[in-house]
Amino acid sequence: MNRWTYSLLVLFLIPLQTTWLNGLSLNDVKPNLVLLLIYFTGFYAGEINGMAAGLAAGALMDLLSGGPFGLNIASLAMMGLASGLVGRFFIRTTATLTMGLVFILSVFNGILTYSFHQWVVGGIPFIEVFRWTILPEALYNAAVGSLLFLAGIGRLRTQKTESGPGPFSISIG
């Protein structure tokens, strides 16, 4: 996917996530489509591409959100890097593996976001935020991520070089 296509996809996903997904929210919790895009980019295209995609998407989200600048840049770049590093170790993926990895990365992203907000605002009890926001969003992201995997992203295959972990090539087939 080239830069322009990726940029247009992120520019489409941000308003989709903030406006249209309100109808699908459960107790004001909705899936994070940009996080899912970063996960799949990092997992299938490698950690450098995942981190670059996270930086770009995070910058766009920070510019358009009106919130504290830098939070989405840092968290999405780390998510792209982490999913790319995890993707080095799996040749074949399944919907269950995708569900588990998205769940773990989503929980990590939620804790990172909570930590930043706690540092800036303070006074928010962690157990309540975890129980009512982080955990439901992670479950929602995991379910949507596995559905996206089953819908077509699972056709992407990673091919590693024979010398061990290294650069990936993506083939659609």
WOTA-V206157 format. One record per pair of residues at least 24 apart in sequence whose ideal C-beta (glycine too) atoms are under 7 Angstrom apart, sorted by sequence separation. I is the first residue (numbers start at 1). GAP is how many residues later the second one is. D is the distance in Angstrom with one decimal. If there is no record, write none. Layout:
BEGIN
i->I gap->GAP d->D
i->I gap->GAP d->D
END
This chain:
BEGIN
i->10 gap->24 d->6.7
i->13 gap->24 d->6.3
i->110 gap->24 d->3.4
i->54 gap->25 d->5.8
i->51 gap->26 d->5.1
i->54 gap->26 d->3.3
i->79 gap->26 d->5.4
i->10 gap->27 d->7.0
i->34 gap->27 d->6.4
i->53 gap->27 d->5.4
i->107 gap->27 d->6.1
i->110 gap->27 d->6.2
i->9 gap->28 d->6.9
i->110 gap->28 d->6.4
i->51 gap->29 d->4.6
i->50 gap->30 d->3.1
i->51 gap->30 d->4.4
i->79 gap->30 d->5.6
i->50 gap->31 d->6.1
i->106 gap->31 d->6.2
i->107 gap->31 d->4.6
i->106 gap->32 d->3.8
i->50 gap->33 d->5.4
i->51 gap->33 d->6.9
i->47 gap->34 d->5.1
i->50 gap->34 d->3.9
i->75 gap->34 d->5.4
i->103 gap->35 d->5.0
i->106 gap->35 d->4.2
i->103 gap->36 d->6.9
i->106 gap->36 d->6.8
i->47 gap->37 d->2.8
i->75 gap->37 d->5.0
i->38 gap->38 d->5.3
i->42 gap->38 d->4.2
i->46 gap->38 d->5.0
i->47 gap->38 d->5.2
i->75 gap->38 d->6.1
i->41 gap->39 d->6.4
i->42 gap->39 d->6.8
i->102 gap->39 d->5.3
i->103 gap->39 d->3.9
i->39 gap->40 d->6.6
i->43 gap->40 d->4.7
i->102 gap->40 d->4.8
i->35 gap->41 d->6.9
i->38 gap->41 d->5.2
i->42 gap->41 d->3.4
i->43 gap->41 d->6.8
i->34 gap->42 d->6.9
i->38 gap->42 d->4.7
i->42 gap->42 d->3.8
i->71 gap->42 d->6.6
i->43 gap->43 d->6.9
i->44 gap->43 d->6.6
i->99 gap->43 d->4.5
i->102 gap->43 d->3.8
i->35 gap->44 d->6.2
i->39 gap->44 d->4.6
i->43 gap->44 d->3.8
i->38 gap->45 d->6.9
i->42 gap->45 d->6.4
i->71 gap->45 d->5.3
i->10 gap->46 d->6.9
i->14 gap->46 d->6.4
i->99 gap->46 d->6.4
i->6 gap->47 d->6.7
i->10 gap->47 d->4.8
i->14 gap->47 d->6.1
i->98 gap->47 d->5.5
i->99 gap->47 d->4.1
i->98 gap->48 d->5.2
i->11 gap->49 d->6.9
i->10 gap->50 d->5.8
i->14 gap->50 d->6.0
i->95 gap->51 d->4.3
i->98 gap->51 d->4.4
i->68 gap->52 d->6.4
i->95 gap->54 d->5.0
i->95 gap->55 d->5.2
i->93 gap->61 d->6.8
i->39 gap->63 d->5.7
i->36 gap->66 d->6.8
i->39 gap->66 d->6.0
i->91 gap->67 d->6.6
i->91 gap->69 d->6.8
i->35 gap->71 d->6.4
i->87 gap->71 d->6.6
i->32 gap->74 d->7.0
i->35 gap->74 d->6.1
i->88 gap->77 d->4.4
i->29 gap->104 d->6.4
i->32 gap->105 d->6.7
i->36 gap->105 d->6.4
i->35 gap->106 d->6.4
i->39 gap->106 d->6.7
i->29 gap->107 d->4.4
i->29 gap->108 d->5.0
i->36 gap->108 d->6.5
i->27 gap->109 d->6.9
i->31 gap->109 d->4.8
i->32 gap->109 d->5.7
i->36 gap->109 d->5.2
i->26 gap->110 d->6.7
i->30 gap->110 d->6.8
i->31 gap->110 d->5.2
i->29 gap->111 d->6.1
i->36 gap->112 d->6.4
i->44 gap->112 d->4.9
i->31 gap->113 d->4.3
i->40 gap->113 d->5.6
i->44 gap->114 d->5.9
i->46 gap->121 d->6.4
i->46 gap->122 d->4.8
i->45 gap->123 d->6.4
i->44 gap->124 d->7.0
i->45 gap->125 d->6.2
i->44 gap->126 d->5.5
END
